[in-house]
Amino acid sequence: MNVVLLSGGSGKRLWPLSNDTLSKQFLKLLKNDKGEYESMVQRVVRQMTTAHKDVNIFASCNLTQDGILQRQLGEIETILEPSRRNTFPAIALAAAYLRYEKQMTEEDVFLVCPIDVFADMKYFELLADVQNAVISGEGRIGLLGALPTYPTAKYGYIQQSGGSVIGFVEKPPEEEAERLIAEGALWNCGVFALKVGHVLEHARKYVAFDSFEELHNKYDTLPKISFDYEVVEKETSINVTVYDGVWKDLGTWLTLTDEMHINTLGNVVMSDVCENTHALNMLNTPLIVHDIKDAVVVACHDGIMVSGKAKSATLKPLTELITQRPMYEQCRWGDYRVLDYKQGVKSSSLVKRLRINAGQTMNYQYHNKRSEVWVIVSGRGVSTINGVDANVSPGSVIHIPIKAKHSISAITELELIEVQLGEDELEEGDMVLI
């Protein structure tokens, strides 16, 4: 079984913990059977590999998510999207990767699944049935639909009769959702079983290509549209497998806190007069929460949020008013947080504190718009500037001019202060990997 996990948006409804670099699926807020915290990504992969021992898992993501995927899952094979262009381009690129890089045939079937689903083991076991429906010819596309437990306007609905799909309704009003459920409609789980050639056929309507690299280079010419709208809702032969079990979108603070099973996390003091309140603090500064009911309080490097639970799902328009760059990021090699950022008309500066895990190496890279200065705070390592290696230890200072190729390896855990200087906005996009 070949499965492509779609890792896309930032999930800003979980601001301030989630942002463009640390999306909601990477937040370690759920406990596994051993009582250890894990992310949605880790939970999904654990359940999928338990249900199917022979599964090959790929992750479709952007460059900023590649590092944290490797960090949380180990050596997972990623399909890097050049830009964010919705699910149709992402799935088309994944199909090209499977066809040309993994040598699958156009008749081979693969599955596409959300990376942040919250479901029980039966959901993952049924993936084989979804795949087999396409292999056996019951439908050109296979879907998975969950039996609804209540009418809601948050989900899309699959209209079906005897396993054959007859229509779709996207996020209807609750009154219409109630009618749909009475007629046998299912929640759309966002799972697709597809033949490689079927997807490539749709992609070739817009782009001519004969290799993964060619489609990758032409990626931005594909329409920015969802796979549902571009392909699924135009298909007349679709089979749906029915799933009867837990299925939730943990994309809001209300739904996420329901599954956390703890009320406080981090340096929090909560009084016993608080009711149905959750407080999460990722800072060293103490957080006191007193006499608050039915609320969520979150403090981290990117900001502080206080919200009533009932309306927490409507936070997204407010978060879009915040233009501040992410202040914390987890990477394959370690993590960093921004200590200071000043953007001027002719000069900008940014100060980071980086931690590189022992035995890890930062990507070899250069920048077109900024120079850097590294000051080693603790640990030992080796810096590489334009191919020249040098041992570094506490007190070492490394100057990196604009366009100088550079990297650093940690012999022991390494901490350093990085000062970036440039004329324009200093952003992670000014990074060219070598």
C-alpha positions, 0 to 999 in steps of 0.5 A: 500500500502506498499512501501520500499524507497531505501536509499543507496549511498552517492551521491558524485557528490554533494560533499562537502555537501554530504558524507557517512553520509550526503547523497544528499537525506538529504540536505535541499535545496528545498523549499516546498509550504510554502517556507520552506526548505526540503530535497529530503527525506522529499519531497518524503514522503510528496508527497507519503502520500498526494497521498495515505493516507493508505500507509505504508512506510519503509526505507532501509538504512545503520546504519549511515543513520538511525539517520538522517532518524528518525530526518527528518521523525519522527518515520519511520520504517527502515530496516537496511542493515549490509553493502552496497551491491547494490540493490539486497541484499537490496530488498531481505532483505526488502522482508524478513522483510515484510514476517517475521517481518510484517507477509505479505504473499508471495503473497502480493505485495510491491513497491520499490522506490528511496528515492531521486526522483524529480517528480510531484504528478502524479508520486506518484498517479500512484504507485497504477497502478504499484502495481495493474498490479502485483496484477491482473497478468499483469506482475510478475514485475511492473515498472514505466517509464517516457516519455522522454523529450530529448535524454540523456546518463544519464538514463536507458531506458525501451523498451516497446510495449503496456505496456509490457516490451521487453527490457532494454538499460542502459545509451546509447549514445545520438544518440541511445537514440534518436532512442529508444525514437522514438521507444517508449522507456521510462526512467526507474524510478527505481520503482518496484512492486513485490510479496514478495515470488518472491523476496525471491525465488531469494534470496534463490538461494544463501542463505538458511533462514527461518527468517529475522534475519537469512538472515540479518546474512548471508547478506554479502553472497548475490551477490553484484549486482543490482536488475535490473541485477539479477532479472528484466532483466531476467524476461519475464513477466513485465508490465510498467505504463507510467508516463507523467510528471516532472522526474529528477535526482537531483544528480548533482549541475547543475540539483539541482541548477535548482530547488533551485530558489535562488542563494545564501544560508548562509553567502554569498556576491555575486556581481551583475556582477555574472551570472548564479552562485550559492553559498552555504556557511554552514560556519560562515566564510564570502564567497565573490563571484565576477565576476564568470559566470555559476558556483557553489561555495560551502563551508562547514566543509568537504571542498570547491568546485568551478566548472563550471556548465556544467562540474559539473556532472563529479566531482565524480572521483575527489572526490574519491581522497579525503580520509578525513573522514566526518567532520559533521553529523546530527544524530537522537539526534542532530549533531556533527562536527569534530574540529581536527583529528590527525592520528599517527603510534601508537596513534590517536586523534579526537576532536568533538563538539556535540550538543544534542537536549533537551529531546534526548538521545545518543545511549547506546554504547561502543567502542573496539578501543578508549577511550573518554573524555567528557567536558560539555560546556553548558546545563544540562543532565544525563550521564550513564557509565556502568549503573551508572547515574550522573547529568552533567552541564557546566564544568563536565568532564566524562572519558570513558575507552575502552569498557565502556558502555555509553550514555548521555541524554539532559535535556536542549540543551546540548553541549559538547566537545568529545576527542577520543584517540586510537591506530588505525584510529578513525572512526564511525564504532568502535561503538557497540550499546546496 
